[in-house]
Amino acid sequence: MRNLLLAFFLLFSWAVHAGEGDLLEPEQAFKFSARVVDDQTLEVRYQIAEGYYLYKEKIRFKAEPADVTLGTAQLPAGKIKQDEYFGKVEIYRHDLLIRLPYTHGGANQITLKAT
């Protein structure tokens, strides 16, 4: 297995807070981590704060450098919710684990951007 360094930037999270009061910063509401599982798989984890959720269809990933190619994210089934803004949507609460296939194209370092 190559020695790959995995970094990330949490650019923007599409989420809604279910309770009253002050909203958490995205980095606090959606704690993001990622790790290299093997030469073909990344594992992405979100720890979602109580009262918050992520929309399945809004989760996106990009990788740098350009020779790194991401496959289709393997997301678990979420919970169906009737959202007042988006209609019927699939959401995630609490912990979310995503497997993300990739090819590194010779890159020794990968930057993973999560949106």
N, C-alpha and C positions, 0 to 999 in steps of 0.2 A: 504494500500500500504506500502510495506517495505521501510525503509529509506535507499536507495541505493545511494552511492556516485559514480558518473560516471567520470572517468578520461580518458584521451586519449594520444596517441602518434601518431604523424603524421610521419610514418616511411619513406615513399617514395611516391611521386605522379608522375604518368605517365601523362605528359602533354607537350604541345608545346606552345611556345610563338609565336604569329603571327606577331609581329612587329620587328623592328630593335632595336639595343641598348642592354643595360645590362638587364640580366634576374633577376627577383625577386627571393628571397629565397622562397622555397616551402611554408613555413608558412605564407608568405605575399601574394603569388599568390593564395593560396588555403586556405582561413581562415576556419578552422574546428571548429565545436561546436557540442555537443551532449547533450541530456537530456533524463531523464526517463519520459515517458508519463504515463505509468501505469505498473502494475506487469508483463506485457507481451510484452511491446512495448518500444523501444528506438527510438528517433528521431535524425537523423544525418543531419547536415546542412553544406554545403560548400558555401562560398561566393567566387566566382571565379573572379579574377582581369580581368579588360578589356584587351583583346588581348590574353588571356589564355583559355585553355579548358581541360577537363578531358575526358579520354576514358572510356566509360561505361564498357567495358569488363575487364578493368584493376582494377576496384574498388573492394577491398576485405576488410573484417573485421574479426578480431579474438577477443576473449574475454578471460579474466582471472578473477578468478581462473578456473581450469579445469572443475568444476561442472556447469559452466555457458554455456549454449548451445544457439547458434545463429541460427535463422531460415533464410529463404531466404529473402534477402534484397528486398524491394519493391521500385524499381526505376521507375521514370516516363520515358516516351518516350523521347529520345534525338533527336538530329538533325543528319541526315546522312551526312557524309563527305567523299570525296575521298582523302585519306591520301597518301602522296608520299611514306611512309615507310610501312604502314599497310594495304593499300588498302581501301576498303569500310568499314567504321567504324561508330559507333554511339558515339556522343560526347555531353558534357554539357558545357554551358557557363553561366556566371553570377551567378545565385543562383540555388542550387540543394538541394532539401529536400528529404530525404530517410527515410522510416519507416522500422525498423528492429525488427522483432519478436525475443523474447528471453525467456528462462526459467532460473531462477537464482539458482535453486538447493540448496537453503538455504544460498547462499552467501549474505552478508550484503554490500559488496563493489564489484564493477565491474570495471575492467580496459578494455576499448575498444581500440583496436589497429586498425588503419585505414591505408591501403596501397593503 
